[in-house]
Structures are given as structure tokens and as C-alpha cells.
Amino acid sequence: MDARIYPHLAAVRDPLQLHNYDLNGLQAVTDEARAFLIETISKTGGHLGAALGVVELTVALANQFDFLKDRIVWDVGHQAHVYKILTGRASRFADYGKWGGLCKFLERRESPYDHMGAGHASTSVSAALGMAIARDLQHQAHHVVAVIGDGAMTGGLAYEALNMAGSMDLNLVVVFNDNGMSIDHNVGAFARTVTRITSSDSYNALRDEVKRVTRHVPFGSEILKSLKHMERSVKDYVSGDGAAFFETLGFRYFGPVEGHNLQEVVNLLRHAKTMRGPILIHLQSVKGKGMGPGIENTFEAHAVSPSKPKRPGAPPRKSWTKIYSEGLRELMAMDERVVAITAAMQSNTGLSPLAEEFPGRVLDVGIAEANGYCSAAGMAVGGLKPFVTIYSTFSQRAFDQLIHDIAVQKLPVRIMMDRGGFVGADGPTHHGVFDFSYLRLIPNFVHMAPRDEKDMRRMLLTAYACDDGPIAMRYPRGETDVMTLRGALEPIPIGQGEVVRRAPRGGLLLIAVGSMVARALEAADALAEEGIPCTVVDARFVKPLDEALLLKQIGRAKCVLTLEENVLNGGMGQGVLAVMAAHDLQRPTRLLGAPDAFVSFGSQDDQLRASGLAAGQVEETARALFAQVTGVTHGRKRRSA
């Protein structure tokens, strides 16, 4: 960080320093933090909008709480960028999201200030509730604050935790950063005035005194009920239904307050930490504050991407998400029973243009994946053809619905898993490397993965035609080569694999699926130059596997290497071994895939390399396996000049 450009921010060596700052000093830190974020994230790319919406809140929290002693629990994690800056990590933003660099979210191993990891959403209130219970049972006295926002209040887990926290009457502060992603706005001078009154020292001293006196006078309980009713009625009048809703759950509600008014946020937090019981502060903020009026509160404010240089002469490419969107559009135009469901990811899953073209047939359930899957089951019962379009990592949040509500009843729900495999800078909480395993273990499920645009379009037709049970398709983050598709495409029969490169009997067999088929073909070409004959099979389906094809090709080979962008435990490779064992077929076999570990954030190439799946590594493993079996050592042939 350049102290000449950001002198006030650079001077903050410890967040406790901000306890001594006046409003002018806090405002200077706030302004520089916002400018620093815009400068750095615009260069590296990444989540930006949500963090810009809580700059004032973060500085106010630092002014009122001890970030090391008190527990500040963030939800979602990319709201916490300024928190990272104030806790000694500003210099690391140059390596934001890079291998070995600064995590895009919160990670307990990264800093003692990160009290709870945060990657997915709607978890903060529940985690903070657990911390408050632990504090009280151990007779400790620190504060616990949950900051929830950026759509996280649309998740059911948040409400389950609010309900429990209110019933337990714990000392807990929940800050709801409402940036327009969930509860509607209702702002105004009168609302702010009432909040200032009801959170002031004099008001709360009077309130406590009334409570004390009414315990000792006739009809005191009735008087207290009337005063509570009066307070709630005034709040409801100026705040809409927010106050009534949260106070019904047992919270003292304050808001809505303008989240960018530093003075008001500081004052409200100062008063909140002196109160007993669960407190909910409702702030209204602008997502992407400071990015300009054309970007603020838009989808573009959520995240920014660094510019990528175009490779001269490179073939045209298209994102997998775009291919999916185009294919689904054709199905929706053909059959009005086709509907799409997503969970707060309408734009990122390519459904936004379809929502405009087919009103009422693209449904966004918010950050509530379990509801998305369960309602899709109901739609299937009702005669619709639901395509649930959710990132692989977020589908994990609805595992019970996948089993109980869909698979047990053999309902034809189509599950389209975007971001299958490694996802780069978003890291361990977002990798889609478990779905092969957790769907393979569920009876009645079909699961497939395309290797190119043509296969993806055909698999969409396969999913559309599948009416006797659930079917899933996973596809990776990123782009693939554009293909010219001629003629009518046909569905791929369920469970049908394909030999995509054939070699004479007695060679090496590579069995790959999805994104790894291209890597297997690349390796086979390189090994063939060394005299190692390689056959490549695209499994296409991880469940059911094409047993007849596999048995035939394994029988022709000397050894077998499987490749998948999924954890090895329970994955396709272990499925191949099970097929071999069931038929007493023995061949030296090696499995390549994600390790039994959470692979760190970085580039997708970094993550593939850490898993032994990078270019060159596959050839090395295959070469060693073939040498072990044949006793002949091969080396890469040198090309003549």
C-alpha cells in the first residue's frame, strides 16, 4: 500500500487504533479504504460490490469492538475485504486469489482475526449463535456480532438461527446489511429519527426504569405490555413489517438506517453493545458504492474481471454456461413444460436472458438450495420438466433433498451443475469436485459430463427425454472451442461411453470423463510419439458406467489409467475398479483425480498441478505405469531441428 496515496489507511497498524479516532479520522479511513479496494480488485479481478457496501460498517465496527477479542462473523465472506485491510492484510491484496496468496473469503488459518470461515452464505447467524452459547457456558464476557447481507438473508438457515437465538435471549448483535438483494427498502428521515430515539442512552435508561418499577406496582405487567405494544406500533409504522417480524422472533430491532452514514452507524453500534439480549440492526447500503451510478446496485457491481489478452490466431471459444443457456432455450421454446430453477445465481448460470424470454418459467429461489430442489420435485409431480441449474458446490447444501425428495421417489428432476471441477481463485469452498462421488452413491441417479459443445447439447436432450428418474449433468467453469453443429442432434443413450482414440491391443488404456477427456487425448498423442500405444475412452457417464465397453477395452489393454476432475474417493476411477473386481478382471491400474484434501485457491492450472492432472504430469504417470508393466522405459523423443 502506497502511504503517499493512502496515508490514513496505511497508518492503521492495529484495528484497536480506531477506538481513539474521532469522526473525521474514521471518515478519512473509510474514504481511503473504498478507493484502495476499487484500485486493487480492479487489477486482480474478484468480488467487489458487496465489500464496497460495508466500508462504513466495517470501520464503525473497528471503532466499537475489539476484532481480536470480540467475535465478528461475516456472511458472505466477500463482504469482509475492508475487515482484512484493517487487520493487517492490505499488502497482500496484490496476490488476491492467487496460489499461496490472500484468500478471497475468510479462512481461519489465514489470520487470528478470522473467527469463522465463510465461503457459502446464510451461515453467520448460526455460527455466531454457537459462539455466544460457548461464551456464556464458559462465563466469558466478549461481544459476538454477526454481519449478514448480500442476499444471505434469503437462506433458510439464517431464519432457523434467528428463531433459536431469539428464544434463548442471548447477548448477540446481528447486523443485517440490506443492499437490495432481499428485504425491500423503506428509508426516510422519520425512520432514522425513531431509530435514534429508540437506541439512545436516555430512551433505554427510561425503558429499563419502567421495567423495574412495573414489577412492584399493581397491574405492572399490563402496563409493560402496553408500552411494548406502543413501541412496536411506532416502529411498524415507520419501518414496514421488518420490526414486527424480527421482534416476533425475539430480537430488539433498530432500523432501517442508512449504511453509508458513518455517524449513525457508529452511534447505533455504540448503543447496541450496551444492551442485553439479541439485537438486530437493519442497515441499508448500496452494492458497489463508489463504482459510479451506472454500476452501483447492478449485477456488474458484484465482481470484476481482469482483462485477458487475446491469443492471436486462437480458435473462437464459448463459455460452457453460454452453451447450456442456448441449449436450454431451445428446449423451453419447444416445450412449455420445461422450467428452470436457480438459487440466487440467475445471471451466473446463464438464465437471465431466458427469464426475459419466458416469463414465469425461470424461478429464482434465493440462497435456498434445499427449497429449490424440493420445489422442483413438486413441479415434476405436477407434470413439469424442471431443470435445476445450480453450481456443483451449492448443490451440496441440499443433499437430503437429493436423496429423500427426488431419488427415493424416482422423480424426473434434471440437475444441471455449473462449475464442476476446480474453479480457481474462489478456492476450496467453491470447488465442484465432489458431485461425481455423492451422486454415484445415491440409488436411481444418472450422472454425466460432456467433453465438448456437441456432447453437452446431446446430453441436454438426454436429460429432457429422461422421465423415469433424476438425471444430472456437470460442466466446468471456463470456455471450450466453438463447434459447427450440422444436422439434428440425438440424445446420448443413458450409460453409453465412447472410444475416442483407438490403438492396437496391448497398449495403455486411458479412461477419462468430462473436462479430462481433452487432457487424456493430449497425453495419448504425446505418448504415441514415444512408442506407447494409447486408447482413450470417454466414459461420458459416471453413473451408470458403460460396463460392456469398459470390460472390452480393459481386456485389450496392458494397463489402465483413469482421469477425473473429482475427488478419487467414490469417483469414476473407483467405479471402474469395482467393475473390474465384479468380473475378476485384473490389470495394473492408476487413478488420477483430486486428492483427499481441500485444494487451495489459485488458478485452475495450479489446482490441476496440485492434483497431478496438469499437462505433462499425466504423461509422466502413464509412462511410469507402462514401464512398470512392460519393463521397457520410454522417453520423450527429441525432434530434429
N, C-alpha and C positions, 0 to 999 in steps of 0.2 A: 504494500500500500504506500502510495506517494504522500508523505506527510505535508508536502507543499500544497497538494490539491485537497487533501482531506485532513487538515490539521487537528480538528476537534475529535474526529473518529480515531485517528492514529494515537491520540493522547490517552485513549481508554485502554489501559493495560489490564484492568480488572473490573468486571461489571459493578463491583461494590463502590467504585469511584462515583458512579452516577447517583448514589444516595445523597451526595453532597452538592449536586448540581441544582441551580435554580432553573426556572422555566426557559430562560433564554439559552442557557447552556444545553439543556435537553433538546431544545428545538434545533440547535446547531448540529448536534449529533444526529438527530433524525434526518435532517436535510442531506447531510453528507452520506449517511448510510443508504438512503434511497438512490442517490447519484452513483455511489460505488457499486451497488447491486446492478443497476442498469448497465454500467460500463463493463463490468466483469462478465456477467451472464450473457450479454450480447456477443461477447467474444467466444466464450466456451460453448454456448448453447445450453439449454436446460429450462427447468421450471422457473418462472419469474413472477407472474402476475399475482399469485396468492401471497408471496413474500412481500411484495410492494404494498399490499393492502394492510399489512400488520406492522409496518415500521413504527408508527406512533405507539401502538400497543406494546411492542417489544421493548422500546425504550422506557415506556412507563412502567412495565413490569420490572425492568432492571433498577429503576428508581425506587421501587417499593418493596422488592423482595430480594432475598439472597439466593442467587441462582445455584450456588453450591449446596447450601443447607436446605433451602426450601425445594419442593419438587414441582417443576414446571413440565407438564406433559403436553406435547404438541400433537395436533391431529388436523390436517395431514402433515407429513413430515416436511414437505417443501414450503410450508409456512415459516419454517424456523431458520431461514437464511440469515436474518439480522441477528437472531439469537447466537448463531455460530460466529458471526463477526464480533459480537460483544464478548464472546467467551474465548477469545484468543486465536481464532482460526481465519482471520481476514487474509493473511499472507498465503493461505493455501487455496484460495479461490481460483488461482491461475491453473490449478490442477483439478478443478471441479469435475467430478465424474470420471476421471482418468484412472487407469490401473495404478494402484498404490497412492492415489490422491485423496481428495476430500469427498466424502460420501454425499450424494445428493439429498439424502434423507437424514434421519437421526440414527446413530449407531452407538450403543453403549460402550463398545470397545474403542471408539474414536476419542471420547472425552468424558471425564467425570461429570461434566455438566449435562450430558445426555442421559437423563434418568430412565428413559424408556425408548426403545427403538420404535420407529414409525415409518412404515412404507405404505401399507394399505390404510384404509380410512375407517372412521367411526369407532375407533378403539380408545380414544383418550380418556373419556369419562369413566369407562370401566377400569382402565389401568390406574387412574388417579383414585378411584374409589378403593381399589385394593391397597394402594399406598396409604390412604387415610386410615383404613382399618388397621394396617400394620403399625402405623404411628401410634394410634390410640391404645392398642393392645400392649405396646412396649413403653407406654407412658412418656412419649416424646412430645415435642411442642412446635415442630416446624409447620409451615403452611404447605398446602397442596393445591395446585392450580391446574386445571385442565383447559387448554385452548382448543376449541373445536370450530371448524369452519371449512370453507371452500367445498361445500356440498356434503361434508361428512354428517351433517345433521339429517340427511335423508336416509341414513342407515339405521336399521332396526336395533343394532347393538347399542347405539347411543341412547335410545329411549329405554331399553332394558336397564342400562346402568343408571340413568336419571331416576327411574322409578325406584330402584333399590336404594340409591343414595338419599333420596328424599324421605324414604321410610325409616332410614337409620338415624337421621338427624345428626349427621357427621359435619364437622367443620371442613367444608370443601367449597372452593370457588371455581365455578365453571364460567369461562368467557366464551360466549358464542359470537364468533366473527362472521357476521352475515354479509357476504359480498354479493348477494343477489342470487346465489345458487340454490337457495332453499326457501326459507320463510320470506314472505313479501315484506317490502319496505313500508314503514309508516313513520315518517320523520316530521319534525316541526318544533318551533320554539317552545310551545306549551308542553310538549312531551319532555323536552330537555329540562324545562323548569321543574316539572313534577319530580323527575329523577333526581335532580339536585336537592330538592326538598327532602324526599324520602330516604336519601342516602347521607344526609348531613348529620353531624355530631349532635346538634340540638334536637333534631327530629327524633333520632334514635334514643337519645337520653330520655326524652319525654315518653317515647314508646315503652321503654323499659320501666320507667317510673309508674306509668299507668298499669302495666302488668303486675308490678309489685303491690300497688295499692289495692287493686281489684281482688287480690287474693284474700284480703282481710275485711271486705265490706259485703253487706247483703247484695245478692244478685250480681256479684262481681263478675262471675263467668259470663253472664248475659251481656254485661256492659262491654267486656273484652271482645265477645263475638261481634257485637255491633260495630266496634271500632275497626276490627279486622275486615268486616264486610265493607265498611266505608272506604278503607284504604284500597281494597281490591277493586271496588267500583270505580274509584277515581283513576286507578291505573288502567283498568279495562277501557275506560272512556278515551284515554289518550293513546293507548298502545295497541288497540285492537285486541285480538284474542291471545296474544303472546303471554301477557301477565297471568291471565286466568289459567292458561294451560300449564305453565311451569309451576305456578303456585299450587295448583291442584296436585302436582307431583311432590309437593313438599318443599319447594325452593322459594326463597325470597328473590323476587325478580326486579331488576333495575334496567330500564331501557325503554325504547331504543335510544342509544347515544351515538353521536357522530364519531366514528372510529378514528378520524383524522384530526379531531380537536384534542391536541395533546393535553391541554389544561384540564379538560373534562375527564379524560381517561385517567390521568394521574389522580385527580381528586376522588374519582369513583373507586379506584383500586385501593387508595389510602383508607377509605371508609370501609370497604368490603373486608379487608383483612382484620378489622377490629370487631367484626360481627361474629356471632356464633351461629352454627347451623349451616346448611347448604345455601349458597348464594349463586344466582345466575345473572351475569351481566351480558346484556344484549348490545353489541356494537354493530353499527352498520358502516361498511367500508366499500371502497372502490377497488375492484380487482385490477391490477396493473396501474395503480395510482402513480402518476408521473411519466407514463409512457406516451401520453398525448391523447386528446379526445377521440381520435379515430381508432384507437386501440383499446383504451380503457373499457372494462366491462364487456369485452368481446372474447370469442374463442382464441383469437390471436394473442391475447394477453397471457394466456395460460403458460405457454412455453415458447422459447425462441430457439431457432436452429442456426448454427454457424454456417456460413456459406461454404459450399463444396465445389472445388474446381471440377469442371467437366473434362473428361478424358477425350482428347481429340481422336476421332475415328471409332469411338466406342459404340457398340450396338445400342439401339434405343432400349430403355428399360422402363418397367412399370412396377408400382408397388403391389405387393400381394393383397393389401387391403383394397386397392382400386380394382383389381381383378375380381375379388369377391363381390364388391359392390356392383360391378357391371353384370356379373352372372346372376346375382340375386335379383337385380332389377328385371332381367328377362323373365325370371320365374314369377315375380309379382305381377308383371304385365300379362303373363299367360294365365295365371290362376289367382283369382281374388281371395282364395282361402289362404294364400301364403302371407304370413305376417312376420315381422322382425321384432325382437325384444333385445334391449341392451340395458346396461346398468351404468348410467351417467357417463357413457363413452360414445355418444351418438356420432360425433364428428370423427373421433379417432378410429372408429370401426367402419367408416365409410357410409354410414346410414343417413347422414344429414340430407343429401340430395334425394334419397328415397322417401324421406319423411315429407318433403315438399311435394313430390310427385304422387305419393299415395297417402293422402291424409287419413289418419286414424289407423293405419296399418303398420306404423313404426312406433313402438311403445318404449319409453324410457322409464324404468322403474326406480331410478336414482341409485344410490350406493346401497343396494338391497338385492344382492345376487340370489339369495335364497328365495325371495319373493318372485324374482324373475323366473327362476326355474319352476317353482311350484305353480305359478300362474300359467306358464307355458304348458305344464301338464294338464291344467284345466282347459286350456284352449284346444289341446289335442283331443281331449274327451269330447269337447264341443264341436269337433269336426274341422278345425282349422289345421294348417300346416305351419307350426311355429318354428322359426329359425332363431335360436337364442345366440346372439353374437356378443361374446364377452372374451376378454383376454384370458389366456390359459391360467395365469396366476390368480385372477379374481374368481375363476370358476371354483377354485379350491374352497372358497368361502361357503359353498353350497353343497358340500359333499353329501350331507344327509338327504337333500332333495334329489340328488342324482340317483341315490340308491332307493330310498323309500317311496318317493312320489313319482319317479319316472321308470326306473329299471324293474322294480318289483311288479309294476303293473303293465310292463311292456308297452309303454306309451310312445308313439312316434314323435318324439321331440328331437329336432335337429339342433345339434350343439356345434357352433362354429367358433373355434378357439383361435383368435388372433394372437400374435406374439408368441407362438410356440417356439421353444428353444431358448437360446441365450438372447438377451435384449440389450446388452451393452451397459451404458452408464447408469441405468436405473438399478442394476445390481440384484443381489440375492432375493429381495422381497418381490421382484418382478419377473425373474426368470420363469419361463414356461417349460420347465424340464421335468415335470412330474406327471403330466396328464397321460402319457403312454402307460405309466405304471398304475395310476389309480383308476383309470377306466378299464384296463385289462383285467383288474381283479373283480369287476362288477359283472355279474351274470346279465345276459341279454343285450349287452352293449356291443356296438360295432364302432371301430375307431380307425381312421385312415389319415394319410398325409400325402399331399401332392408333391411331385418333384418339379413341375413346371406349370405354365399357364394352361396348357391344354388339359393336363390331368386335373387341375383344380376345377376347370369348367365341367369336366366329365363327372368329377366327384360331387359337385353341386347337384347334378342331375341324379346321381345315385342317391343322395340324401333326400331329394324331392320324392323319388319313387319309393322310398323305404317307408312303408306304412304298417309294419308289423313289429316295431320296436324302436328303441332310441339309437341314434347314429351320430357320431361326432367326426369332425374334421379339424385338424390343427394345421396352421400355416405360419410361416416365420415372419419376423419383423424384417423390413427392408424391401428390396426390389429383386426382380428377376427379368430375364430377357423377354422382350415382346415377341410373341409368336404370331405368324399369319395362320389363322384357323380357317380351313376351307371345308365346306360341306357341313351337313348336320352332325352334331356330336351325339354320341351314345353314352348312356351310363356305364360305368365300370361295374361288372358283376361283383357283388359283395364277396370279399375274400380272395380276389384274383390278383396275384402278383404278376410280374413280367420280367423276362430275361432281356436286359437292355444292352448287354455285351456278352458275346459268346466266344469261348476259347475251347481248344481241344481238351479231351478228357485228361485228367491227371494234373491239372493246374490248381491255381488258388481261386477259391470262391469268395467274393465279397458280397455280403447281403446288407443292403442299406435301405433307408426309408426317408421320405421327405427331403429335407434340406441336405442330407448327407449323400444322396444319390449322385449329385454332381461331383462331390469330393471323391466318391468311390470310382467314378469313371475317370477322373483326373489321375488318380493313383494307378488305376489299371493301365492307362496309356503309358505312364512313366515306367511302370514295372515291365510292360511288354518289351520296351526298348532294351531292357536288361536280360531278356530271355525268359521272363517269368510269365507264363500264360495265365490270364485272369478272366474269369467270368464274373459279370456283375448282375445281380438280381435286385430289382426294385420291389420290395415287399408290398408297397402301397398300403396294405392293411396291417396294423399291429394286432388287431383282433377282428375277425379270425385270421390267422396266418394261413397262407396257401400251402397246406401240408404236402399235397401231391407234388407241387412244383419244387418245394424245398427238398423233399426227400430225393427227388430225381437228380437235382443239381448237386446236392451234398454227396450223393452216391458217386458222381462223376469226378469229384474233387479230391485232392490230397489233403487239403486243409481249408479251414473256414475262418473268415474274419467278418464280424458284424459291426455296423456303424449306425449310431443314432444320436440325435441331439436331445438326449433324455437321460435321466439317471439310470445306471445299469440295473439297480435293484428293481426287479419287477418289469423291466423294459422288454423291448423286442428281442434283444440278444438272449435273454434268459428264456423267452418263449421259444426261440429256435432250439436252445439246448433241451428244453422239455420235449419238443417234437422228436429230436434225435433219441433221447432216452426212451421215449414211449415206443420207438421202433427198433431199439437195440442197434442204432446206427452210430458208430464211433469214428470221429475224425478229430485231429488236433484243432482246437477252436480257440480264438481270442475274441473278446468283446471290447469294443471301444464305445465310450459314451461319457456322460457327465459323471464325475467321481462322487463318492459318498461324502460330500462336503458341500457347503454353500460357497459357490464360486463368486469371487469378489466382483465389484463393479469395475468397469473399464470399457475397452472396445470389445466388440463381438470377436474380433480376431484374438485378442488377449484371452478371452474366456475359452475359445476353442483350443488355443495353445495349452492352457492350463488343464485341459481335458484330454490331451493327446490327439485332437481332431484337426489340428491345423495342417495346412499344406506342407508336405514333406514328412510330417510325423506319421501319417497313415502309411505312406510308402515304407518308412523305416520299420514300423511294426510288422507290416506284411512281409517285408524282405527277411526279417529275422525269423518269422514263423515258417516261411517256406524253406529257409536254410536249415532250420531245426528238423524239419520233416524229411528233406531230401539229402541233407548232408552236403549240399552244394552252396557255396557262398557266391552271391551275385553282387555286383556293384554297378553304380550308375555309369553307363557308357559315356566316354568322352566324345564329344562331337568334334569332327575335324574342322579346322579353320577354313 
